[in-house]
Amino acid sequence: MTSPVIFRRVARAEFNDAADWYEQRRRGLGAAFTAAVEDVLERIADQPRLFPKVYKDARLALVSGYPYCVYYLEEPEQVVILAVFHTSRDPSVWQSRS
């Protein structure tokens, strides 16, 4: 059964900002980034326990082809996206969201 995926507001903003940044660098790259993140989100929705726990109950899924990862929590009825995060950023930023 596929779980609904819900974004925290800050996570949605990070995702949108990253897609915009890639699109500004080269036309179409933002769409490619968005597709790569959506692929990860589908895998998370289908199998929330597939990815490892990395901090408390938060799990980490890498975005293929980009230096980004998705941090999320598995809840009984849904998956909550905490961050769409560049891997070079300080993890304490997203950890306060879990």
C-alpha positions in Angstrom: 0.0 0.0 0.0 1.3 3.4 -1.0 1.5 6.0 1.8 0.5 9.6 1.2 3.5 11.9 1.1 3.1 15.2 3.0 5.7 18.0 2.9 6.6 20.3 5.7 6.4 23.8 4.4 10.2 24.4 4.7 10.9 21.1 2.9 8.6 22.1 0.0 10.4 25.5 -0.2 13.8 23.7 -0.3 12.6 21.5 -3.1 11.2 24.4 -5.1 14.3 26.6 -4.5 16.6 23.8 -5.6 14.6 23.1 -8.8 14.6 26.8 -9.6 18.3 27.0 -9.0 18.9 24.1 -11.5 16.5 25.6 -14.0 18.4 28.9 -13.9 21.6 27.1 -14.7 20.3 25.3 -17.7 16.8 25.1 -19.2 15.3 21.7 -18.5 17.6 20.9 -15.6 15.1 22.0 -13.0 12.6 19.6 -14.5 15.2 16.8 -14.5 15.9 17.5 -10.8 12.2 17.5 -10.0 11.8 14.1 -11.8 14.7 12.6 -9.8 13.2 13.8 -6.5 9.7 12.6 -7.5 11.2 9.2 -8.3 12.7 9.0 -4.7 9.4 10.2 -3.3 7.5 7.3 -5.1 10.0 4.8 -3.7 9.5 6.3 -0.2 5.7 6.1 -0.5 5.8 2.5 -1.7 8.4 1.3 0.8 8.9 3.8 3.6 11.2 1.4 5.6 13.5 0.8 2.6 15.8 3.6 3.6 17.9 3.7 6.7 17.2 5.7 9.9 19.9 8.3 10.3 18.8 10.5 13.2 16.2 9.5 15.7 13.3 8.2 13.6 14.2 10.3 10.5 15.2 8.3 7.4 17.5 9.3 4.5 17.0 8.7 0.8 19.5 9.9 -1.8 18.5 11.6 -5.0 20.1 9.9 -7.9 22.3 12.1 -10.0 22.2 15.1 -7.7 23.9 16.1 -4.4 20.6 16.1 -2.6 18.8 13.8 -0.2 15.3 13.5 1.2 14.9 13.3 5.0 11.5 11.9 6.1 9.5 10.4 8.9 7.3 7.4 8.6 4.0 7.9 10.4 1.2 5.4 10.7 -1.0 7.0 8.0 1.5 9.0 6.0 5.1 9.9 5.2 6.3 13.4 6.3 9.1 15.0 4.3 11.3 17.0 6.6 13.9 18.2 4.1 15.0 18.1 0.5 18.6 18.9 1.4 21.9 19.5 -0.3 24.4 17.0 1.1 27.0 19.7 1.8 24.8 21.6 4.2 25.0 21.3 8.0 22.7 18.5 9.1 21.7 20.3 12.3 19.5 22.5 10.2 17.1 19.7 9.3 17.6 17.7 12.5 15.7 20.4 14.4 12.6 19.5 12.3 12.4 15.8 13.4 
